[in-house]
């Protein structure tokens, strides 16, 4: 539930603070600080309690808390309430709420004596916290019917509490089956299969899928059967069979169209596109994903399906390094969550962290990835290894070498592929052969993750091969990637191919001018997808080449531009490189 104070509206379920309808961006810990202070606004909260709450298990100084308080006051200043966070010397902080705070929801006002009616109204109003609270109250009075169990499970999932939804959905399957509604029972079984798959419990997910297959066998043209086909595609991908996954997803899409289910149609399309991308049919895969989004958004799809579609597209954007597209879809996902009252998931925070690490400030990215790691334990623990990979990339970009190495090691230990960031770090540490071997190993396997990232891995391998003196291998990789634009049309891959080609031009042929031309093309390509981190990195490479050619004024311009962005990003590594080049001017 949320409450209002002054011109602000704070909604915990969606993790949003709005000022007269406009969202105010807050870093995750700053938002958590606001929530904790507002929950405890009847007392002064000590600094020690705030430090333990906001940084559990981590030793930090008072400066960290002071920065968070300062950021919160700056945000509240927009509404003239910067003084709401009061500092009590040697005691702590208290949130002093104006008299207009705490606005009761419609369900509280109208159905206070009837929790079941209040819960049903809250579902219609998409007030998920209210719905969960009233459903639980009603369930304590009399066991919920099947449709209300579905409502409680939906509310819990929208609140970002999928583990708590599992026992509710188990009851739902039994209640629907007892009532003779096999389709509804199958739909709840599929929801259970999805939740267990996201938790990394593949065997359990397959068990609930089998239950749905049994329930829908007599209804081959139903929505429930379409959901079953869609889940079969996800299980096929789990078993490293992407072609079978495409076939099942296509069957779900076709069935959704026949039976008039926009939900099944959109889910089938989004996963057909997702697995086409794994098989290298890039343009068709992206077209399917965009089509699926149009189907979902034009049919007022339910929050869980909508979140699945957005998240799926964002995964694909990130695997291809398409940061402009990822940024656009991230903004769309955040707006969708606000409109539907959903809490931001760990996966969403992971998306935001990686995008911020490329486009925004690296310190903000660290905040989001830490928040993602705390949420993924319940939301999607299978992605925790990927979150460690992103954490490693962010630390590496800042220049925190030891922290980056630790994160990459945790990613690998979790069964994830920490490349190409790990290999590039090894390259920086003067270990080109180890970097080359690590990238080669990362290409083994047929998992969707490896297949979708294959272009990025191969492009980095071409660069590392040139650094390691493996010119024949580098030349072959560059030729294959550059000559297969239908499969690898992404600007990120083309930029990396140009960087590898520039390195080959210098090391193998001594052609600095050709290398400089290729580096300028790479910088333009990184800029076209708003990859500020990579564009800045390449600017510094260009400046070094210009200095070798005696173009001091050109180098000075590149160094100045790179320094400005490096400061904005918060990359100590890039700032140090710029300073070193400035000494050569």
Buried (B, 14 or more C-beta within 10 A) or exposed (E): BBBBBBBBBBBBBBBBBBBEEEBBEBBBBBBBBBBBBBEBBEEBBBBEBBBEBBBEEEEEEEEBBEBBBEBBBEBBEBBEBBEBBEBEEEEBBBBEBEEEBEEEBBBBEEBEEBBBBBBBBBBEBBBBBBBBBBBBEBBEEEEBBBBBBBBBBBBBBBBBBBEBBBEBBBBBBBBBBEEEBBBBBBBBBBBBBBBBBBBBBBEBBBBBBEBBBBBBEEBEEBBBBBBBBBBBBBBBBBEBBBEBBBBBBBBBBBBBBEBEBBBBBBBBBBBBBBBBBBBBBBEBBBBBBBBBBEBBBEBEBBBBBBBBBBBBBBBBBBBBBBBBBBBBBBEBBBEBBBEBBBBBBBBBBBBBBBBBBBBBBBBBBBBBBBBBBBBBEBBBBBBBBBBBBBBBBBBBBBBBBEBBBBBBBBBBEBEBBBBBBBBBBBBBEEBBBBBBBBBBEBBEEEBBBBBBBBBBBBBBBBBBBBBBEBBEBBBEBBEBBBEBEEBBBBBBBBBBBBBBBBBBBBBBEEBBEBBBBBBBBBBBBBBBBBBBBBBBBBBBBBBBBBBBEEBEEBBBBBBEBBBEBBBEBBBBBBBEBBEEBBEEE
